[in-house]
Every structure is written in structure tokens, then in C-alpha cells.
Amino acid sequence: MVREDIDQYYHCWAHATHERVWIDVLLYTGLRRDDAVRIAWKCVKDNIIHLKTEKSQFKTDVFLSILPKLAETLKIGPIGNETFIRSKGNKQLTKESFGKLFRGACNIASIKKSAHGLRKLAATSAENSGYSLTTQSNFG
């Protein structure tokens, strides 16, 4: 994804939609789908998300600041009680079901991209903002 894709997605999916929560969680955390569908307020202390992520069969502790734009999106919602990313029926999503729903939201916005492409953009944005250590450890 490129910045223009994000703008187009935002134009289609305003605040207060599940789709907006989905993209902002991915964009402002850089997490993989399987980690993004697990985070919730129970993972947050002092505005820092803490979770154990699995990469190449190794578990790693990851700490991510909740950036102001993500905080705004989470405040507006909708988010679930157990996880931030939920279905429209307020059900917890697997990485596969979330991937399909997110791809569908992208298609409706006329963007032929996926969550992984967004992760690359998040890493590039972090790098351009001077977060090289964060980029290296969180985006793999």
C-alpha cells in the first residue's frame, strides 16, 4: 500500500466504523494479522501495548506505544471488550477471517491490496520518522 491507498480507504471508511479501526490498528502498530487480532486494553499499561509475538517459532516480547491517531480511533471505536479488532457482529476474529474481511474492505474502497502491504507501509513510515530500532525489532 502507498499513502494514496490509505487516503482512499479513509475516504471510504470514516471514523466510527470497524473498517477504520482495522486499518488504524495495523497501520499504527505494524503488527502481523495474527498479533493484531489479539490486542486489547488488557495488553495496555501506561499507554504501551505489551504482547508476546511469535516469529519463526520464537516468542518475543513486543512493546508498542499507542500513538495519538490510534488512541483517537480506539476512543471513537467501535472496538470489542476482549480485543480491539472485532467483526461487525462483535465476534472475535482469527487472522484468516480478519484477512478476508480486511481484503473485502479494501476492495470496496477500490484498493487491491492486503494487510501485509499495509505492514510494509507502516515499517517505511516508522523508518522515515526515525524509529529505526523499533522498525527493526517490530517489523522484522
C-alpha positions in Angstrom: 0.0 0.0 0.0 1.0 3.6 -0.6 -0.2 6.7 1.2 -2.7 7.4 -1.6 -4.3 4.0 -0.9 -4.6 4.9 2.8 -6.3 8.2 1.9 -8.7 6.4 -0.4 -9.5 3.8 2.3 -10.1 6.6 4.8 -12.4 8.4 2.3 -14.5 5.2 2.1 -14.3 4.2 5.8 -14.8 7.1 8.2 -14.2 7.0 11.9 -16.7 5.0 14.0 -16.5 2.0 11.6 -15.0 -1.4 12.2 -13.0 -0.9 9.0 -11.4 2.3 10.3 -10.3 0.5 13.5 -8.9 -2.4 11.5 -6.7 -0.2 9.3 -5.5 2.0 12.1 -4.6 -0.9 14.4 -2.5 -2.3 11.5 -1.0 1.0 10.4 -0.1 2.4 13.8 1.2 -0.8 15.3 2.8 -2.6 12.3 1.7 -5.9 13.8 1.0 -9.0 11.8 -2.6 -10.0 11.4 -2.3 -12.9 14.0 -1.0 -10.4 16.6 -3.3 -7.5 15.7 -6.4 -9.6 16.3 -5.3 -10.4 19.8 -4.5 -7.0 21.3 -6.9 -5.3 23.7 -6.9 -2.9 26.6 -5.8 -5.7 28.9 -2.5 -5.6 26.9 -2.0 -1.9 27.6 -0.3 -0.3 30.6 0.7 3.4 30.7 -0.3 3.7 27.0 2.1 0.9 26.0 0.9 -2.3 24.3 2.7 -5.4 25.5 2.3 -8.7 23.9 4.2 -11.9 23.1 4.5 -12.3 19.4 5.7 -15.4 17.7 8.1 -15.2 14.7 9.9 -18.2 13.3 8.8 -20.4 16.3 10.4 -18.0 18.8 8.3 -15.9 21.2 9.3 -12.3 21.6 8.1 -9.6 24.0 6.9 -6.6 22.0 6.2 -3.1 23.4 4.4 -0.5 21.3 3.3 3.0 22.1 -0.3 3.8 21.4 0.3 6.7 19.0 -2.2 9.7 19.2 -4.0 8.8 16.0 -4.5 5.2 17.1 -5.7 6.4 20.5 -8.3 8.6 18.8 -9.6 5.8 16.7 -9.8 3.4 19.6 -11.7 6.0 21.7 -14.2 6.5 18.9 -14.4 2.8 18.2 -16.1 0.5 17.7 -13.9 -1.9 19.5 -14.7 -5.1 21.3 -14.5 -5.8 25.0 -11.9 -8.6 24.5 -10.0 -7.3 21.5 -9.8 -4.1 19.5 -10.4 -5.8 16.2 -13.9 -7.4 16.1 -16.4 -8.4 13.4 -19.4 -6.3 12.8 -21.3 -8.9 14.9 -18.9 -8.2 17.7 -17.2 -11.6 17.3 -13.5 -12.3 17.8 -11.7 -12.8 14.5 -9.0 -15.3 13.5 -6.1 -14.0 11.4 -7.7 -15.7 8.4 -11.2 -14.3 8.9 -9.7 -10.9 9.6 -7.6 -11.1 6.5 -10.7 -11.8 4.4 -12.7 -9.0 5.9 -9.9 -6.5 5.6 -9.3 -7.5 1.9 -13.1 -7.0 1.4 -13.0 -3.6 2.9 -10.0 -2.7 0.7 -11.9 -4.0 -2.4 -14.9 -1.8 -1.5 -12.6 1.2 -1.3 -11.2 0.1 -4.8 -7.8 -0.8 -3.4 -6.4 -4.1 -4.5 -4.1 -4.6 -1.5 -3.8 -6.6 1.7 -2.9 -6.3 5.3 0.7 -7.3 4.5 1.1 -4.4 2.1 0.0 -2.1 4.9 2.6 -3.5 7.2 5.3 -2.6 4.7 4.0 1.0 4.6 3.9 1.1 8.4 7.5 0.0 8.6 8.5 2.6 6.0 6.7 5.3 7.8 8.3 4.3 11.1 11.7 4.3 9.5 11.1 7.7 7.9 10.1 9.1 11.3 13.4 7.9 12.8 12.2 4.8 14.6 14.9 2.5 13.1 15.3 0.3 16.3 11.5 0.0 16.5 11.3 -0.8 12.9 14.0 -3.5 13.1 12.5 -5.3 16.1 8.8 -4.9 15.5 8.5 -5.2 11.7 11.1 -8.0 11.3 
